[in-house]
Amino acid sequence: MLRLRDSRTGRPADLPGGPAPRVHVLDGAGLRTLVVADLLRRAAERAGRRVRMTASSLPDGDWTEYSVKPIEETPVREADVYVTASDGAEADALLLTVPHATGGWDGADPLSVRLAMLDAPYREPLHLTSGTLSAAAERLDGWRTQVARWATGPGRPMDRRYAAKAEAALADDLGSPAALAVLDELAADPDVPPGAKLETVVHLDLILGLNLVAAIGTV
């Protein structure tokens, strides 16, 4: 069960809305708000929910570069969850507040930017520097290289222990930093066959949206 901390109360609550929750992004959203809203949608859909994602208005830009799935622009309507970048936002349903990221990321690889944003708790302030983004790019390239190597070996079923550990982290208020750490643990575990590592990463990347299979066929 996906549980989120309601900004109105500071307390955790189950994702409402039954099999088809409605999530609405309020005015003033920036890239980080959209990335977190996208993560919420992916995590809910991976758990079998069918999310309708809408926004009052979207900032200019091609957000698909950051693996943000298309969002329908529509006036504010009744929703089960609202996502905002403003501390002063009011809502009549569960509210997630995602502070704007500061710093600059122009010219950086979009998915490295997404990784850097996911590697911080979404409720906390985030300042992106060239060092932060370089580290994210290096980490992303490292995972992709490993995935490409694992793909050259025999196939194996995914390791459900690691998949469950990452999914549990994401279900606990979108704990993406802990879920990303699971990928590092998995990669370093000598007891998990390469084919199982590959299938586990592919499974989790459907939620994380980092295109970790990008280098398959290049090594």
N, CA and C atoms as a LAMMPS dump frame, in Angstrom:
ITEM: TIMESTEP
0
ITEM: NUMBER OF ATOMS
657
ITEM: BOX BOUNDS ff ff ff
-5.0000000000000000e+02 5.0000000000000000e+02
-5.0000000000000000e+02 5.0000000000000000e+02
-5.0000000000000000e+02 5.0000000000000000e+02
ITEM: ATOMS id mol type element x y z
1 1 1 N 0.843 -1.194 0
2 1 2 C 0 0 0
3 1 3 C 0.879 1.244 0
4 2 1 N 0.623 2.144 -0.927
5 2 2 C 1.379 3.38 -1.033
6 2 3 C 0.859 4.374 -0.002
7 3 1 N 1.776 4.823 0.866
8 3 2 C 1.422 5.787 1.901
9 3 3 C 2.219 7.072 1.682
10 4 1 N 1.543 8.204 1.83
11 4 2 C 2.125 9.51 1.575
12 4 3 C 1.896 10.416 2.78
13 5 1 N 2.866 11.28 3.049
14 5 2 C 2.686 12.212 4.152
15 5 3 C 1.885 13.408 3.668
16 6 1 N 0.763 13.621 4.299
17 6 2 C -0.12 14.725 3.936
18 6 3 C 0.457 16.028 4.488
19 7 1 N 0.756 16.967 3.615
20 7 2 C 1.346 18.237 4.044
21 7 3 C 0.408 19.038 4.936
22 8 1 N -0.871 18.768 4.871
23 8 2 C -1.821 19.514 5.696
24 8 3 C -1.722 19.116 7.166
25 9 1 N -1.409 17.846 7.41
26 9 2 C -1.417 17.325 8.772
27 9 3 C -0.049 16.851 9.252
28 10 1 N 0.857 16.587 8.306
29 10 2 C 2.149 16.019 8.669
30 10 3 C 2.09 14.542 8.976
31 11 1 N 0.938 13.934 8.746
32 11 2 C 0.775 12.516 9.067
33 11 3 C 0.656 11.681 7.788
34 12 1 N 1.091 10.411 7.841
35 12 2 C 0.968 9.55 6.662
36 12 3 C -0.473 9.121 6.429
37 13 1 N -0.794 8.912 5.159
38 13 2 C -2.133 8.453 4.784
39 13 3 C -2.007 7.565 3.56
40 14 1 N -2.893 6.595 3.447
41 14 2 C -2.903 5.745 2.261
42 14 3 C -3.309 6.567 1.044
43 15 1 N -2.741 6.215 -0.109
44 15 2 C -3.153 6.855 -1.35
45 15 3 C -4.64 6.61 -1.557
46 16 1 N -5.454 7.66 -1.606
47 16 2 C -6.899 7.472 -1.768
48 16 3 C -7.265 7.261 -3.228
49 17 1 N -8.552 7.094 -3.471
50 17 2 C -9.037 7.087 -4.842
51 17 3 C -9.349 5.734 -5.427
52 18 1 N -9.27 4.681 -4.631
53 18 2 C -9.616 3.37 -5.156
54 18 3 C -8.716 2.939 -6.292
55 19 1 N -9.249 2.195 -7.265
56 19 2 C -8.416 1.679 -8.346
57 19 3 C -7.967 2.74 -9.339
58 20 1 N -8.575 3.94 -9.294
59 20 2 C -8.242 4.975 -10.277
60 20 3 C -8.124 6.334 -9.591
61 21 1 N -7.069 6.547 -8.814
62 21 2 C -6.908 7.834 -8.134
63 21 3 C -6.648 8.972 -9.121
64 22 1 N -7.102 10.148 -8.751
65 22 2 C -6.898 11.349 -9.564
66 22 3 C -5.867 12.225 -8.867
67 23 1 N -4.806 12.546 -9.581
68 23 2 C -3.72 13.37 -9.045
69 23 3 C -3.657 14.658 -9.842
70 24 1 N -3.669 15.792 -9.149
71 24 2 C -3.676 17.089 -9.831
72 24 3 C -2.497 17.929 -9.353
73 25 1 N -1.715 18.443 -10.322
74 25 2 C -0.575 19.308 -10.032
75 25 3 C -1.058 20.757 -10.08
76 26 1 N -0.859 21.468 -8.981
77 26 2 C -1.351 22.833 -8.887
78 26 3 C -0.429 23.812 -9.607
79 27 1 N -0.919 25.042 -9.796
80 27 2 C -0.147 26.089 -10.46
81 27 3 C 1.196 26.294 -9.762
82 28 1 N 2.182 26.745 -10.541
83 28 2 C 3.485 27.059 -9.968
84 28 3 C 4.444 25.896 -9.94
85 29 1 N 4.077 24.8 -10.558
86 29 2 C 4.948 23.625 -10.551
87 29 3 C 6.218 23.905 -11.338
88 30 1 N 7.313 23.337 -10.871
89 30 2 C 8.562 23.343 -11.602
90 30 3 C 8.946 21.921 -11.958
91 31 1 N 10.136 21.766 -12.463
92 31 2 C 10.584 20.444 -12.901
93 31 3 C 10.544 19.426 -11.768
94 32 1 N 11.031 19.805 -10.6
95 32 2 C 11.062 18.825 -9.502
96 32 3 C 9.652 18.383 -9.117
97 33 1 N 8.716 19.318 -9.108
98 33 2 C 7.321 18.955 -8.81
99 33 3 C 6.809 17.925 -9.802
100 34 1 N 7.11 18.137 -11.076
101 34 2 C 6.631 17.221 -12.11
102 34 3 C 7.311 15.859 -12.003
103 35 1 N 8.601 15.841 -11.68
104 35 2 C 9.314 14.566 -11.538
105 35 3 C 8.726 13.758 -10.387
106 36 1 N 8.455 14.415 -9.264
107 36 2 C 7.884 13.696 -8.116
108 36 3 C 6.465 13.234 -8.423
109 37 1 N 5.67 14.077 -9.071
110 37 2 C 4.32 13.656 -9.457
111 37 3 C 4.379 12.456 -10.397
112 38 1 N 5.347 12.46 -11.302
113 38 2 C 5.514 11.332 -12.22
114 38 3 C 5.91 10.065 -11.455
115 39 1 N 6.799 10.207 -10.479
116 39 2 C 7.184 9.055 -9.662
117 39 3 C 5.975 8.494 -8.925
118 40 1 N 5.145 9.376 -8.383
119 40 2 C 3.923 8.941 -7.71
120 40 3 C 3.047 8.145 -8.659
121 41 1 N 2.852 8.661 -9.866
122 41 2 C 2.022 7.947 -10.839
123 41 3 C 2.612 6.584 -11.162
124 42 1 N 3.917 6.532 -11.416
125 42 2 C 4.559 5.269 -11.777
126 42 3 C 4.453 4.245 -10.641
127 43 1 N 4.686 4.698 -9.411
128 43 2 C 4.619 3.781 -8.273
129 43 3 C 3.203 3.245 -8.091
130 44 1 N 2.208 4.126 -8.247
131 44 2 C 0.821 3.687 -8.098
132 44 3 C 0.42 2.742 -9.224
133 45 1 N 0.843 3.047 -10.443
134 45 2 C 0.474 2.197 -11.571
135 45 3 C 1.164 0.841 -11.485
136 46 1 N 2.384 0.828 -10.981
137 46 2 C 3.076 -0.452 -10.824
138 46 3 C 2.368 -1.325 -9.797
139 47 1 N 1.66 -0.685 -8.873
140 47 2 C 0.898 -1.415 -7.855
141 47 3 C -0.514 -1.752 -8.324
142 48 1 N -0.81 -1.479 -9.586
143 48 2 C -2.097 -1.865 -10.142
144 48 3 C -3.156 -0.788 -10.136
145 49 1 N -2.789 0.465 -9.77
146 49 2 C -3.754 1.555 -9.806
147 49 3 C -3.689 2.239 -11.17
148 50 1 N -4.749 2.816 -11.612
149 50 2 C -4.807 3.518 -12.904
150 50 3 C -4.959 5.003 -12.616
151 51 1 N -3.861 5.73 -12.687
152 51 2 C -3.829 7.12 -12.243
153 51 3 C -4.212 8.061 -13.388
154 52 1 N -5.065 9.027 -13.092
155 52 2 C -5.303 10.133 -14.019
156 52 3 C -4.536 11.338 -13.499
157 53 1 N -3.554 11.794 -14.281
158 53 2 C -2.705 12.904 -13.866
159 53 3 C -3.078 14.151 -14.648
160 54 1 N -3.418 15.22 -13.931
161 54 2 C -3.774 16.481 -14.563
162 54 3 C -2.962 17.613 -13.921
163 55 1 N -2.962 18.775 -14.583
164 55 2 C -2.277 19.95 -14.056
165 55 3 C -3.059 21.189 -14.433
166 56 1 N -3.065 22.174 -13.541
167 56 2 C -3.728 23.442 -13.854
168 56 3 C -3.045 24.103 -15.04
169 57 1 N -1.723 24.124 -15.016
170 57 2 C -0.928 24.637 -16.131
171 57 3 C 0.471 24.065 -15.982
172 58 1 N 1.131 23.867 -17.096
173 58 2 C 2.466 23.291 -17.08
174 58 3 C 3.483 24.346 -17.482
175 59 1 N 4.64 24.354 -16.831
176 59 2 C 5.692 25.272 -17.274
177 59 3 C 6.156 24.893 -18.668
178 60 1 N 6.678 25.878 -19.381
179 60 2 C 7.167 25.618 -20.728
180 60 3 C 8.325 24.632 -20.694
181 61 1 N 8.41 23.788 -21.702
182 61 2 C 9.519 22.845 -21.787
183 61 3 C 9.05 21.48 -22.243
184 62 1 N 10.005 20.673 -22.665
185 62 2 C 9.72 19.299 -23.069
186 62 3 C 10.034 18.389 -21.89
187 63 1 N 9.019 18.114 -21.092
188 63 2 C 9.233 17.355 -19.859
189 63 3 C 9.434 15.871 -20.12
190 64 1 N 9.107 15.41 -21.335
191 64 2 C 9.343 14.003 -21.641
192 64 3 C 10.829 13.682 -21.642
193 65 1 N 11.683 14.69 -21.847
194 65 2 C 13.132 14.462 -21.768
195 65 3 C 13.546 13.947 -20.395
196 66 1 N 12.749 14.308 -19.395
197 66 2 C 13.036 13.918 -18.018
198 66 3 C 12.215 12.696 -17.603
199 67 1 N 11.7 11.982 -18.583
200 67 2 C 10.86 10.799 -18.366
201 67 3 C 9.571 11.122 -17.62
202 68 1 N 9.107 12.344 -17.729
203 68 2 C 7.802 12.702 -17.171
204 68 3 C 6.742 12.347 -18.205
205 69 1 N 5.859 11.428 -17.854
206 69 2 C 4.806 11.033 -18.775
207 69 3 C 3.861 12.21 -19.033
208 70 1 N 3.188 12.227 -20.187
209 70 2 C 2.302 13.345 -20.508
210 70 3 C 1.258 13.598 -19.419
211 71 1 N 1.03 14.87 -19.163
212 71 2 C 0.072 15.315 -18.148
213 71 3 C -0.992 16.161 -18.834
214 72 1 N -2.233 15.877 -18.544
215 72 2 C -3.346 16.609 -19.152
216 72 3 C -3.512 17.963 -18.467
217 73 1 N -3.5 19.03 -19.251
218 73 2 C -3.733 20.364 -18.691
219 73 3 C -5.233 20.627 -18.626
220 74 1 N -5.691 21.004 -17.455
221 74 2 C -7.108 21.245 -17.259
222 74 3 C -7.28 22.116 -16.021
223 75 1 N -8.324 22.915 -15.925
224 75 2 C -8.555 23.688 -14.7
225 75 3 C -8.646 22.768 -13.481
226 76 1 N -8.38 23.35 -12.33
227 76 2 C -8.438 22.563 -11.097
228 76 3 C -9.798 21.887 -10.988
229 77 1 N -9.744 20.622 -10.725
230 77 2 C -10.974 19.868 -10.521
231 77 3 C -10.819 19.055 -9.247
232 78 1 N -11.889 18.433 -8.827
233 78 2 C -11.813 17.59 -7.634
234 78 3 C -10.81 16.469 -7.862
235 79 1 N -9.908 16.288 -6.937
236 79 2 C -8.876 15.267 -7.071
237 79 3 C -8.711 14.536 -5.745
238 80 1 N -8.03 13.4 -5.814
239 80 2 C -7.75 12.621 -4.607
240 80 3 C -6.434 13.036 -3.97
241 81 1 N -5.504 13.534 -4.799
242 81 2 C -4.204 14.004 -4.331
243 81 3 C -3.852 15.258 -5.116
244 82 1 N -3.339 16.253 -4.404
245 82 2 C -2.81 17.449 -5.042
246 82 3 C -1.309 17.5 -4.795
247 83 1 N -0.588 17.948 -5.811
248 83 2 C 0.862 18.113 -5.695
249 83 3 C 1.183 19.574 -5.95
250 84 1 N 1.988 20.168 -5.069
251 84 2 C 2.258 21.593 -5.159
252 84 3 C 3.708 21.887 -4.838
253 85 1 N 4.164 23.045 -5.297
254 85 2 C 5.501 23.519 -4.931
255 85 3 C 5.431 24.592 -3.858
256 86 1 N 4.233 24.965 -3.456
257 86 2 C 4.044 26.09 -2.544
258 86 3 C 3.713 25.633 -1.136
259 87 1 N 4.441 26.177 -0.166
260 87 2 C 4.145 25.852 1.233
261 87 3 C 2.773 26.357 1.661
262 88 1 N 2.288 27.388 0.979
263 88 2 C 1.027 27.981 1.402
264 88 3 C -0.188 27.447 0.669
265 89 1 N -0.01 26.401 -0.108
266 89 2 C -1.132 25.878 -0.886
267 89 3 C -2.203 25.291 0.023
268 90 1 N -3.449 25.443 -0.409
269 90 2 C -4.574 24.86 0.312
270 90 3 C -5.233 23.818 -0.573
271 91 1 N -5.719 22.774 0.03
272 91 2 C -6.379 21.702 -0.722
273 91 3 C -7.385 21.016 0.183
274 92 1 N -8.397 20.401 -0.444
275 92 2 C -9.423 19.696 0.316
276 92 3 C -9.196 18.185 0.264
277 93 1 N -7.992 17.784 -0.136
278 93 2 C -7.649 16.361 -0.187
279 93 3 C -6.151 16.249 0.09
280 94 1 N -5.659 15.037 0.141
281 94 2 C -4.259 14.794 0.463
282 94 3 C -3.355 15.684 -0.379
283 95 1 N -2.379 16.316 0.272
284 95 2 C -1.532 17.317 -0.377
285 95 3 C -0.065 16.952 -0.2
286 96 1 N 0.67 16.916 -1.318
287 96 2 C 2.118 16.718 -1.305
288 96 3 C 2.78 18.034 -1.671
289 97 1 N 3.719 18.493 -0.842
290 97 2 C 4.449 19.719 -1.126
291 97 3 C 5.875 19.366 -1.516
292 98 1 N 6.264 19.794 -2.708
293 98 2 C 7.582 19.493 -3.266
294 98 3 C 8.299 20.816 -3.527
295 99 1 N 9.225 21.236 -2.658
296 99 2 C 9.889 22.526 -2.879
297 99 3 C 10.618 22.556 -4.221
298 100 1 N 10.653 23.723 -4.829
299 100 2 C 11.404 23.885 -6.066
300 100 3 C 12.874 23.539 -5.836
301 101 1 N 13.483 22.898 -6.814
302 101 2 C 14.933 22.737 -6.795
303 101 3 C 15.565 24.062 -7.183
304 102 1 N 16.661 24.401 -6.513
305 102 2 C 17.405 25.601 -6.868
306 102 3 C 18.708 25.195 -7.546
307 103 1 N 19.447 26.182 -8.008
308 103 2 C 20.653 25.882 -8.768
309 103 3 C 20.32 25.842 -10.246
310 104 1 N 21.246 25.35 -11.039
311 104 2 C 21.022 25.298 -12.477
312 104 3 C 21.318 23.935 -13.047
313 105 1 N 20.572 23.577 -14.072
314 105 2 C 20.817 22.291 -14.729
315 105 3 C 20.744 22.413 -16.242
316 106 1 N 20.782 23.631 -16.752
317 106 2 C 20.805 23.804 -18.205
318 106 3 C 22.028 23.123 -18.798
319 107 1 N 21.813 22.355 -19.85
320 107 2 C 22.901 21.652 -20.504
321 107 3 C 23.235 20.305 -19.899
322 108 1 N 22.673 19.994 -18.737
323 108 2 C 22.928 18.692 -18.111
324 108 3 C 22.044 17.632 -18.752
325 109 1 N 22.511 16.392 -18.722
326 109 2 C 21.71 15.28 -19.229
327 109 3 C 20.4 15.209 -18.449
328 110 1 N 19.25 15.232 -19.125
329 110 2 C 17.968 15.281 -18.408
330 110 3 C 17.768 14.151 -17.405
331 111 1 N 18.193 12.942 -17.745
332 111 2 C 17.959 11.847 -16.807
333 111 3 C 18.946 11.866 -15.65
334 112 1 N 20.094 12.501 -15.83
335 112 2 C 20.979 12.743 -14.69
336 112 3 C 20.331 13.745 -13.732
337 113 1 N 19.643 14.733 -14.301
338 113 2 C 18.91 15.696 -13.473
339 113 3 C 17.799 14.978 -12.712
340 114 1 N 17.063 14.117 -13.413
341 114 2 C 15.999 13.352 -12.74
342 114 3 C 16.583 12.524 -11.6
343 115 1 N 17.704 11.853 -11.864
344 115 2 C 18.333 11.039 -10.82
345 115 3 C 18.722 11.9 -9.626
346 116 1 N 19.325 13.054 -9.866
347 116 2 C 19.721 13.931 -8.769
348 116 3 C 18.508 14.371 -7.957
349 117 1 N 17.388 14.598 -8.63
350 117 2 C 16.178 15 -7.916
351 117 3 C 15.585 13.848 -7.119
352 118 1 N 15.652 12.644 -7.661
353 118 2 C 15.11 11.487 -6.949
354 118 3 C 16.009 11.05 -5.795
355 119 1 N 17.256 11.489 -5.811
356 119 2 C 18.194 11.067 -4.774
357 119 3 C 18.131 11.961 -3.542
358 120 1 N 17.071 12.73 -3.409
359 120 2 C 16.838 13.556 -2.224
360 120 3 C 15.383 13.385 -1.804
361 121 1 N 15.095 13.324 -0.508
362 121 2 C 13.69 13.257 -0.086
363 121 3 C 12.903 14.417 -0.677
364 122 1 N 11.763 14.123 -1.258
365 122 2 C 11.06 15.138 -2.036
366 122 3 C 10.575 16.307 -1.192
367 123 1 N 10.419 16.108 0.104
368 123 2 C 9.914 17.184 0.97
369 123 3 C 10.994 18.2 1.33
370 124 1 N 12.27 17.823 1.156
371 124 2 C 13.374 18.658 1.629
372 124 3 C 13.875 19.601 0.542
373 125 1 N 14.449 20.742 0.933
374 125 2 C 15.05 21.642 -0.066
375 125 3 C 16.147 20.922 -0.844
376 126 1 N 16.328 21.305 -2.092
377 126 2 C 17.339 20.684 -2.944
378 126 3 C 18.018 21.76 -3.776
379 127 1 N 19.338 21.822 -3.657
380 127 2 C 20.127 22.744 -4.473
381 127 3 C 21.039 21.911 -5.361
382 128 1 N 20.881 22.048 -6.655
383 128 2 C 21.674 21.28 -7.599
384 128 3 C 22.895 22.084 -8.042
385 129 1 N 24.052 21.465 -7.941
386 129 2 C 25.305 22.091 -8.354
387 129 3 C 25.905 21.272 -9.488
388 130 1 N 26.94 21.805 -10.089
389 130 2 C 27.626 21.052 -11.139
390 130 3 C 28.199 19.757 -10.578
391 131 1 N 28.67 19.795 -9.318
392 131 2 C 29.188 18.583 -8.694
393 131 3 C 28.113 17.54 -8.474
394 132 1 N 26.945 17.991 -8.012
395 132 2 C 25.829 17.071 -7.806
396 132 3 C 25.431 16.401 -9.11
397 133 1 N 25.343 17.196 -10.163
398 133 2 C 24.906 16.653 -11.447
399 133 3 C 25.973 15.769 -12.072
400 134 1 N 27.247 16.098 -11.891
401 134 2 C 28.318 15.239 -12.408
402 134 3 C 28.307 13.889 -11.705
403 135 1 N 28.092 13.906 -10.398
404 135 2 C 28.023 12.653 -9.639
405 135 3 C 26.834 11.812 -10.089
406 136 1 N 25.694 12.465 -10.342
407 136 2 C 24.518 11.738 -10.813
408 136 3 C 24.773 11.131 -12.178
409 137 1 N 25.426 11.881 -13.069
410 137 2 C 25.726 11.373 -14.411
411 137 3 C 26.67 10.174 -14.334
412 138 1 N 27.651 10.249 -13.457
413 138 2 C 28.589 9.137 -13.304
414 138 3 C 27.892 7.897 -12.753
415 139 1 N 27.02 8.11 -11.792
416 139 2 C 26.27 6.978 -11.216
417 139 3 C 25.362 6.347 -12.26
418 140 1 N 24.695 7.177 -13.031
419 140 2 C 23.796 6.683 -14.06
420 140 3 C 24.565 5.9 -15.117
421 141 1 N 25.687 6.436 -15.571
422 141 2 C 26.5 5.737 -16.567
423 141 3 C 27.016 4.405 -16.024
424 142 1 N 27.383 4.395 -14.748
425 142 2 C 27.855 3.151 -14.147
426 142 3 C 26.79 2.078 -14.138
427 143 1 N 25.577 2.441 -13.748
428 143 2 C 24.484 1.467 -13.763
429 143 3 C 24.218 0.965 -15.181
430 144 1 N 24.195 1.887 -16.131
431 144 2 C 23.892 1.484 -17.509
432 144 3 C 24.962 0.541 -18.059
433 145 1 N 26.206 0.8 -17.739
434 145 2 C 27.275 -0.092 -18.188
435 145 3 C 27.125 -1.478 -17.58
436 146 1 N 26.806 -1.52 -16.293
437 146 2 C 26.604 -2.813 -15.64
438 146 3 C 25.416 -3.554 -16.241
439 147 1 N 24.326 -2.84 -16.481
440 147 2 C 23.133 -3.464 -17.065
441 147 3 C 23.462 -4.035 -18.444
442 148 1 N 24.225 -3.3 -19.227
443 148 2 C 24.597 -3.786 -20.557
444 148 3 C 25.426 -5.065 -20.46
445 149 1 N 26.296 -5.152 -19.477
446 149 2 C 27.095 -6.365 -19.296
447 149 3 C 26.237 -7.534 -18.822
448 150 1 N 25.333 -7.263 -17.903
449 150 2 C 24.452 -8.329 -17.417
450 150 3 C 23.597 -8.887 -18.549
451 151 1 N 23.266 -8.038 -19.497
452 151 2 C 22.392 -8.454 -20.601
453 151 3 C 23.076 -9.421 -21.553
454 152 1 N 24.385 -9.577 -21.463
455 152 2 C 25.095 -10.503 -22.359
456 152 3 C 25.092 -11.929 -21.833
457 153 1 N 24.641 -12.128 -20.6
458 153 2 C 24.625 -13.464 -20.009
459 153 3 C 23.273 -14.123 -20.113
460 154 1 N 23.159 -15.33 -19.581
461 154 2 C 21.882 -16.053 -19.623
462 154 3 C 20.823 -15.366 -18.774
463 155 1 N 19.595 -15.476 -19.216
464 155 2 C 18.489 -14.868 -18.49
465 155 3 C 18.17 -15.616 -17.209
466 156 1 N 17.726 -14.884 -16.222
467 156 2 C 17.288 -15.459 -14.947
468 156 3 C 16.104 -14.652 -14.427
469 157 1 N 15.248 -15.255 -13.606
470 157 2 C 14.152 -14.483 -13.009
471 157 3 C 14.7 -13.387 -12.108
472 158 1 N 13.929 -12.329 -11.954
473 158 2 C 14.39 -11.229 -11.108
474 158 3 C 14.486 -11.678 -9.652
475 159 1 N 15.314 -10.98 -8.915
476 159 2 C 15.483 -11.25 -7.484
477 159 3 C 14.382 -10.509 -6.729
478 160 1 N 13.419 -11.24 -6.249
479 160 2 C 12.253 -10.613 -5.635
480 160 3 C 12.579 -9.968 -4.293
481 161 1 N 13.66 -10.393 -3.639
482 161 2 C 14.032 -9.75 -2.369
483 161 3 C 14.411 -8.297 -2.603
484 162 1 N 15.259 -8.064 -3.597
485 162 2 C 15.677 -6.702 -3.877
486 162 3 C 14.529 -5.881 -4.461
487 163 1 N 13.739 -6.489 -5.324
488 163 2 C 12.587 -5.771 -5.882
489 163 3 C 11.632 -5.344 -4.769
490 164 1 N 11.364 -6.249 -3.837
491 164 2 C 10.444 -5.934 -2.742
492 164 3 C 11.016 -4.857 -1.83
493 165 1 N 12.326 -4.877 -1.624
494 165 2 C 12.961 -3.874 -0.755
495 165 3 C 12.837 -2.48 -1.374
496 166 1 N 13.079 -2.372 -2.672
497 166 2 C 12.952 -1.079 -3.337
498 166 3 C 11.495 -0.623 -3.385
499 167 1 N 10.59 -1.549 -3.668
500 167 2 C 9.173 -1.199 -3.727
501 167 3 C 8.667 -0.747 -2.361
502 168 1 N 9.159 -1.377 -1.291
503 168 2 C 8.753 -0.972 0.057
504 168 3 C 9.232 0.444 0.363
505 169 1 N 10.438 0.77 -0.098
506 169 2 C 10.955 2.127 0.109
507 169 3 C 10.084 3.148 -0.617
508 170 1 N 9.704 2.848 -1.845
509 170 2 C 8.879 3.773 -2.613
510 170 3 C 7.473 3.879 -2.042
511 171 1 N 6.969 2.798 -1.481
512 171 2 C 5.63 2.819 -0.899
513 171 3 C 5.587 3.625 0.388
514 172 1 N 6.751 3.856 0.992
515 172 2 C 6.839 4.639 2.22
516 172 3 C 7.126 6.088 1.867
517 173 1 N 6.106 6.81 1.473
518 173 2 C 6.202 8.232 1.148
519 173 3 C 7.22 8.501 0.053
520 174 1 N 7.2 7.668 -0.988
521 174 2 C 8.054 7.854 -2.163
522 174 3 C 9.527 7.97 -1.763
523 175 1 N 9.995 6.988 -1.022
524 175 2 C 11.376 6.992 -0.543
525 175 3 C 12.361 6.646 -1.643
526 176 1 N 12.47 7.509 -2.631
527 176 2 C 13.324 7.211 -3.78
528 176 3 C 14.811 7.119 -3.438
529 177 1 N 15.364 7.903 -2.499
530 177 2 C 16.785 7.715 -2.179
531 177 3 C 17.092 6.293 -1.702
532 178 1 N 16.211 5.738 -0.869
533 178 2 C 16.418 4.368 -0.4
534 178 3 C 16.252 3.362 -1.529
535 179 1 N 15.319 3.618 -2.436
536 179 2 C 15.133 2.717 -3.579
537 179 3 C 16.352 2.736 -4.491
538 180 1 N 16.94 3.905 -4.694
539 180 2 C 18.148 4.003 -5.508
540 180 3 C 19.315 3.281 -4.844
541 181 1 N 19.388 3.356 -3.528
542 181 2 C 20.448 2.645 -2.806
543 181 3 C 20.321 1.14 -2.989
544 182 1 N 19.092 0.66 -3.155
545 182 2 C 18.892 -0.774 -3.404
546 182 3 C 19.559 -1.182 -4.714
547 183 1 N 19.516 -0.322 -5.714
548 183 2 C 20.19 -0.637 -6.98
549 183 3 C 21.684 -0.816 -6.765
550 184 1 N 22.279 0.026 -5.938
551 184 2 C 23.707 -0.119 -5.641
552 184 3 C 23.983 -1.427 -4.906
553 185 1 N 23.121 -1.76 -3.953
554 185 2 C 23.288 -3.008 -3.208
555 185 3 C 23.181 -4.21 -4.137
556 186 1 N 22.197 -4.176 -4.999
557 186 2 C 21.989 -5.269 -5.953
558 186 3 C 23.205 -5.44 -6.857
559 187 1 N 23.702 -4.344 -7.388
560 187 2 C 24.843 -4.416 -8.307
561 187 3 C 26.067 -5.009 -7.634
562 188 1 N 26.228 -4.75 -6.339
563 188 2 C 27.423 -5.202 -5.624
564 188 3 C 27.287 -6.603 -5.043
565 189 1 N 26.105 -7.206 -5.126
566 189 2 C 25.877 -8.513 -4.488
567 189 3 C 26.395 -9.636 -5.383
568 190 1 N 27.466 -10.339 -4.957
569 190 2 C 28.028 -11.392 -5.801
570 190 3 C 27.173 -12.647 -5.862
571 191 1 N 26.19 -12.736 -4.987
572 191 2 C 25.367 -13.947 -4.934
573 191 3 C 24.156 -13.886 -5.865
574 192 1 N 23.923 -12.748 -6.49
575 192 2 C 22.798 -12.614 -7.421
576 192 3 C 23.341 -12.754 -8.835
577 193 1 N 22.858 -13.715 -9.618
578 193 2 C 23.346 -13.898 -10.996
579 193 3 C 23.092 -12.66 -11.851
580 194 1 N 23.96 -12.41 -12.84
581 194 2 C 23.775 -11.234 -13.699
582 194 3 C 22.397 -11.164 -14.351
583 195 1 N 21.875 -12.289 -14.803
584 195 2 C 20.565 -12.265 -15.443
585 195 3 C 19.472 -11.831 -14.491
586 196 1 N 19.574 -12.226 -13.214
587 196 2 C 18.595 -11.816 -12.214
588 196 3 C 18.738 -10.331 -11.897
589 197 1 N 19.974 -9.845 -11.87
590 197 2 C 20.186 -8.412 -11.663
591 197 3 C 19.533 -7.611 -12.782
592 198 1 N 19.724 -8.071 -14.007
593 198 2 C 19.137 -7.384 -15.148
594 198 3 C 17.625 -7.295 -15.019
595 199 1 N 16.979 -8.413 -14.77
596 199 2 C 15.511 -8.411 -14.701
597 199 3 C 15.008 -7.56 -13.543
598 200 1 N 15.739 -7.541 -12.438
599 200 2 C 15.328 -6.73 -11.291
600 200 3 C 15.428 -5.251 -11.611
601 201 1 N 16.516 -4.863 -12.262
602 201 2 C 16.696 -3.459 -12.63
603 201 3 C 15.634 -3.025 -13.638
604 202 1 N 15.356 -3.852 -14.628
605 202 2 C 14.326 -3.515 -15.614
606 202 3 C 12.981 -3.303 -14.917
607 203 1 N 12.666 -4.179 -13.979
608 203 2 C 11.415 -4.077 -13.224
609 203 3 C 11.338 -2.755 -12.46
610 204 1 N 12.416 -2.407 -11.759
611 204 2 C 12.401 -1.201 -10.937
612 204 3 C 12.493 0.07 -11.775
613 205 1 N 13.122 -0.017 -12.93
614 205 2 C 13.272 1.175 -13.764
615 205 3 C 11.95 1.617 -14.365
616 206 1 N 10.981 0.726 -14.431
617 206 2 C 9.65 1.13 -14.871
618 206 3 C 9.046 2.153 -13.908
619 207 1 N 9.497 2.129 -12.65
620 207 2 C 9.039 3.106 -11.66
621 207 3 C 9.973 4.311 -11.624
622 208 1 N 11.269 4.077 -11.645
623 208 2 C 12.236 5.163 -11.483
624 208 3 C 12.374 6.019 -12.736
625 209 1 N 12.176 5.42 -13.911
626 209 2 C 12.189 6.192 -15.148
627 209 3 C 13.546 6.75 -15.532
628 210 1 N 14.605 5.952 -15.368
629 210 2 C 15.969 6.421 -15.642
630 210 3 C 16.567 5.83 -16.917
631 211 1 N 15.806 5.031 -17.638
632 211 2 C 16.284 4.411 -18.867
633 211 3 C 17.615 3.677 -18.625
634 212 1 N 17.615 2.805 -17.656
635 212 2 C 18.836 2.098 -17.281
636 212 3 C 19.259 1.054 -18.299
637 213 1 N 18.42 0.785 -19.286
638 213 2 C 18.761 -0.19 -20.322
639 213 3 C 19.379 0.496 -21.545
640 214 1 N 19.683 1.775 -21.443
641 214 2 C 20.103 2.55 -22.617
642 214 3 C 21.361 2.009 -23.285
643 215 1 N 22.249 1.371 -22.54
644 215 2 C 23.537 0.938 -23.106
645 215 3 C 23.532 -0.526 -23.554
646 216 1 N 22.41 -1.212 -23.431
647 216 2 C 22.375 -2.615 -23.849
648 216 3 C 22.704 -2.699 -25.342
649 217 1 N 23.582 -3.634 -25.673
650 217 2 C 24.003 -3.818 -27.047
651 217 3 C 25.241 -3.02 -27.43
652 218 1 N 25.768 -2.244 -26.47
653 218 2 C 26.95 -1.427 -26.782
654 218 3 C 28.237 -1.985 -26.174
655 219 1 N 28.141 -3.051 -25.388
656 219 2 C 29.351 -3.637 -24.784
657 219 3 C 29.448 -5.099 -25.179
